[in-house]
């Protein structure tokens, strides 16, 4: 845990807001990667052509290729900006990053660098989620992140105590503190495990027990205040009800694809619904095929309204 929290919290610039094409019914919160900004990231992401979804008897010309934005005409897009922080690996130069971290060649090394940023950024993301939930309702809110934005989104949802949102989608990301979380998960049958075996000898779902224990451990590690009305039971962890999409290029040299695979497996082992997709000959970015799969994934979320 962090030993000193007397420092001032980082300041987050105002998010960039892209208004919906039609009536506002849905909200997307989309986090950029390290060293980027909402201004740099938003327009290329929203306007990138996507591979058309396959429909019987329909064809789409290149000129009519859909974009991510046109696929959701009722959506407001919220692009937050990461705070300026000192990056230790870059000789403490200032850069926009959601949290500090060492080289991902050794993700377990100097993990303490991440805690302050993950704590503050998670709280910031939580406030954005709640704001949009209050406007359109939790079933109409989507969280998306690229690279470090994906990592931040995953931690934010593991520590989220509000209503389950519609879904989370991550591109070329990883799960910070994954090894530490794995090492601190107890056997569900241990006597001192509050999420394990009940008095009558009947065991709760051991994977859900692990999810509850993981969420509690993570909040303690990041020194996030726990809401007394939530978090006491694995059945109150919202992420168990939130479908997750993770996509990664197999030629990513910045965030190795293997880290994405490990994140996916770890979450699946906690009984979180994860769809994992790898893209051949793709580096550290998204592609028309990945965006197509993201659009398809969103439209298959139970309760999600089709756009018209």
C-alpha positions in Angstrom: 0.0 0.0 0.0 1.0 3.6 -0.5 2.6 5.0 2.7 2.0 8.7 2.1 -1.1 10.3 0.7 -0.5 13.9 1.8 0.4 15.0 -1.7 -2.2 16.8 -3.7 -4.3 14.7 -6.1 -3.6 15.0 -9.8 -5.9 17.4 -11.8 -7.8 15.9 -14.7 -8.6 18.3 -17.6 -12.2 18.5 -18.7 -13.3 15.6 -20.9 -13.9 16.2 -24.6 -17.6 15.6 -25.4 -18.9 14.5 -28.8 -22.7 14.9 -28.9 -24.9 12.3 -30.3 -26.1 12.5 -34.0 -29.7 11.7 -32.8 -31.5 11.8 -29.5 -29.2 11.0 -26.6 -30.0 7.5 -25.3 -26.5 6.0 -24.7 -23.1 7.2 -23.3 -19.7 5.9 -24.1 -16.7 6.8 -21.9 -13.5 6.2 -23.8 -10.0 6.4 -22.3 -6.9 7.1 -24.4 -3.5 5.6 -23.9 -0.4 6.8 -22.2 1.1 10.0 -23.7 -2.0 10.8 -25.7 -5.0 13.0 -25.1 -8.8 13.1 -25.7 -8.1 15.7 -28.5 -5.6 13.4 -30.3 -7.5 10.2 -29.8 -11.2 11.0 -30.3 -11.5 12.0 -34.0 -9.4 9.2 -35.5 -11.2 6.6 -33.3 -14.7 7.8 -34.1 -14.1 8.3 -37.8 -12.1 5.1 -38.5 -13.9 2.9 -41.0 -15.0 -0.5 -39.7 -15.4 -3.7 -41.5 -19.2 -3.9 -42.2 -21.1 -6.4 -40.2 -22.3 -9.3 -42.3 -26.0 -9.1 -43.2 -27.9 -11.4 -45.5 -28.4 -10.0 -48.9 -26.7 -6.6 -48.2 -23.5 -5.1 -49.6 -21.7 -2.0 -48.5 -19.5 0.1 -50.8 -16.3 1.6 -49.6 -17.9 5.1 -49.7 -20.6 3.8 -47.4 -18.3 2.1 -44.9 -19.6 2.6 -41.4 -17.6 4.2 -38.6 -17.7 3.6 -34.9 -19.6 6.8 -34.4 -22.2 6.2 -37.2 -22.8 2.7 -35.7 -24.2 4.4 -32.5 -26.1 7.5 -33.6 -27.8 7.9 -30.2 -24.6 7.8 -28.3 -22.8 10.6 -26.6 -19.0 10.0 -26.5 -17.1 11.2 -23.4 -13.3 11.3 -23.9 -11.6 12.0 -20.6 -8.1 13.3 -20.4 -5.4 11.7 -18.2 -3.7 13.9 -15.7 -0.1 15.1 -16.2 2.2 12.8 -14.1 5.9 12.1 -13.7 6.9 9.0 -15.7 9.7 7.3 -13.8 10.7 5.2 -16.8 11.1 8.4 -18.9 13.4 10.1 -16.3 10.5 11.6 -14.5 9.4 13.7 -17.5 5.8 14.9 -17.4 3.3 13.1 -19.6 -0.4 12.4 -19.7 -0.9 9.0 -18.1 -3.5 7.4 -16.0 -0.9 5.9 -13.7 2.9 5.5 -13.7 4.4 2.1 -14.4 7.6 0.4 -15.3 8.4 -1.4 -18.5 5.8 -4.0 -19.4 8.6 -6.4 -20.2 8.6 -6.9 -16.4 5.1 -5.9 -15.3 5.6 -7.3 -11.8 8.6 -4.9 -11.2 8.1 -1.8 -9.1 4.3 -2.3 -9.0 4.1 0.3 -6.3 4.6 3.0 -8.9 1.0 2.3 -10.2 -0.9 2.6 -7.0 -1.4 6.4 -6.7 -2.4 6.9 -10.3 -4.7 3.8 -10.3 -6.4 5.0 -7.1 -7.0 8.6 -8.4 -7.9 7.5 -11.9 -10.3 4.9 -10.7 -12.1 7.4 -8.6 -12.2 9.8 -11.5 -13.6 7.1 -13.8 -16.2 6.2 -11.2 -17.4 9.8 -11.1 -17.7 9.8 -14.9 -19.7 6.5 -14.8 -22.1 7.8 -12.2 -22.7 11.0 -14.0 -23.7 9.2 -17.2 -25.7 6.6 -15.3 -27.7 9.4 -13.8 -28.5 10.7 -17.3 -29.2 7.5 -19.4 -29.2 4.7 -16.9 -26.6 2.0 -16.2 -27.7 -0.4 -18.9 -26.9 2.3 -21.5 -23.4 3.2 -20.4 -20.3 1.6 -22.0 -16.6 2.0 -20.8 -13.9 1.6 -23.4 -10.1 1.9 -23.1 -7.0 1.7 -25.3 -3.7 0.4 -23.9 -3.2 2.1 -20.5 -6.8 3.3 -20.8 -7.8 -0.3 -21.0 -5.8 -1.2 -17.9 -7.4 1.7 -16.0 -10.8 0.7 -17.1 -10.4 -2.9 -15.8 -9.1 -1.7 -12.4 -11.9 0.9 -12.3 -14.6 -1.8 -12.8 -12.9 -4.3 -10.3 -13.3 -1.5 -7.7 -16.6 -0.1 -8.9 -19.5 -0.4 -6.4 -22.3 1.2 -8.4 -24.9 -0.3 -10.7 -23.5 -2.7 -13.4 -23.0 -0.9 -16.6 -23.8 -2.4 -20.1 -20.3 -3.4 -20.9 -16.5 -2.7 -21.0 -14.3 -3.0 -24.1 -10.5 -2.9 -24.0 -8.0 -2.6 -26.9 -4.4 -3.8 -26.6 -4.3 -3.5 -22.8 -3.4 -5.5 -19.7 -4.4 -6.0 -16.1 -2.2 -4.1 -13.6 -1.4 -5.9 -10.3 -2.6 -9.2 -11.8 0.1 -11.3 -10.3 -0.3 -9.7 -6.9 -4.0 -10.2 -7.0 -3.5 -13.9 -8.0 -1.1 -14.4 -5.1 -3.5 -13.0 -2.6 -6.5 -15.1 -3.5 -7.2 -17.7 -0.8 -8.5 -21.2 -1.2 -12.4 -20.8 -1.0 -12.4 -23.5 1.6 -10.0 -21.8 4.1 -11.6 -21.0 7.4 -10.5 -17.3 7.4 -11.9 -16.7 3.9 -15.1 -14.6 4.3 -16.2 -15.5 0.8 -15.9 -19.2 1.1 -17.8 -22.1 2.7 -21.0 -21.4 4.5 -21.9 -22.8 8.0 -24.1 -25.6 6.5 -21.1 -26.8 4.6 -22.5 -25.7 1.3 -19.9 -23.8 -0.7 -20.8 -20.7 -2.7 -19.5 -20.6 -6.3 -15.7 -20.6 -5.7 -15.0 -18.4 -8.7 -17.4 -15.7 -7.4 -15.8 -16.1 -4.0 -12.4 -15.3 -5.6 -13.9 -12.3 -7.4 -15.2 -10.9 -4.1 -11.8 -11.5 -2.4 -10.0 -9.9 -5.3 -12.1 -6.8 -5.3 -11.6 -6.3 -1.5 -7.8 -6.9 -1.8 -7.5 -4.4 -4.7 -9.4 -1.7 -2.8 -7.2 -2.2 0.2 -4.0 -2.2 -1.9 -5.0 1.0 -3.6 -6.4 2.5 -0.4 -9.8 3.1 -2.0 -12.5 3.8 0.6 -15.1 1.0 0.6 -18.8 1.8 0.6 -20.4 0.1 3.7 -23.5 -0.7 1.6 -21.4 -2.7 -1.0 -18.4 -5.0 -1.2 -19.2 -7.3 1.8 -20.4 -10.2 -0.5 -19.1 -11.5 -3.8 -22.6 -11.3 -5.0 -22.5 -7.4 -4.8 -19.5 -7.1 -7.1 -20.9 -5.3 -10.2 -18.2 -6.7 -12.6 -19.7 -10.2 -12.4 -22.7 -8.7 -14.3 -20.7 -6.7 -16.9 -19.6 -8.4 -20.1 -16.0 -7.6 -21.2 -14.5 -7.5 -24.7 -10.7 -7.6 -25.0 -9.0 -7.3 -28.4 -5.2 -7.4 -29.1 -2.9 -7.4 -32.1 -0.5 -10.4 -32.2 2.3 -8.1 -33.3 1.9 -5.6 -30.5 5.4 -4.7 -29.2 4.4 -2.1 -26.7 1.9 -4.2 -24.8 2.7 -7.9 -25.6 -0.3 -9.8 -26.7 0.5 -12.4 -24.0 -0.4 -9.8 -21.3 -3.8 -9.4 -22.8 -4.2 -13.2 -22.9 -3.3 -13.4 -19.2 -5.7 -10.6 -18.3 -8.5 -12.4 -20.1 -7.8 -15.7 -18.4 -7.5 -14.2 -15.0 -10.9 -12.4 -15.4 -12.5 -15.6 -16.8 -11.2 -17.5 -13.8 -13.2 -15.0 -11.6 -16.3 -16.0 -13.6 -16.4 -12.7 -15.5 -17.8 -13.0 -19.0 -14.9 -12.1 -21.3 -14.7 -12.3 -25.1 -11.1 -12.5 -26.2 -10.0 -11.7 -29.8 -6.6 -11.7 -31.4 -5.8 -9.9 -34.7 -3.1 -11.2 -37.0 -0.5 -8.7 -38.2 -1.8 -5.9 -36.0 0.4 -3.9 -33.7 -0.4 -1.6 -30.9 -3.6 -0.1 -32.2 -7.1 -1.0 -33.3 -8.2 -2.0 -36.8 -11.4 -2.1 -38.9 -11.9 -5.7 -37.9 -11.5 -5.0 -34.2 -13.9 -2.1 -34.4 -16.4 -4.3 -36.2 -16.1 -7.0 -33.5 -16.6 -4.3 -30.8 -19.8 -3.0 -32.5 -21.1 -6.6 -32.8 -20.2 -7.3 -29.2 -22.1 -4.2 -28.0 -25.2 -5.1 -30.0 -25.3 -8.6 -28.4 -25.3 -7.2 -24.9 -28.7 -8.2 -23.3 -31.0 -5.2 -23.0 -29.0 -3.1 -25.4 -31.3 -1.1 -27.7 -30.6 -1.3 -31.4 -29.9 2.1 -33.0 -32.3 3.5 -35.6 
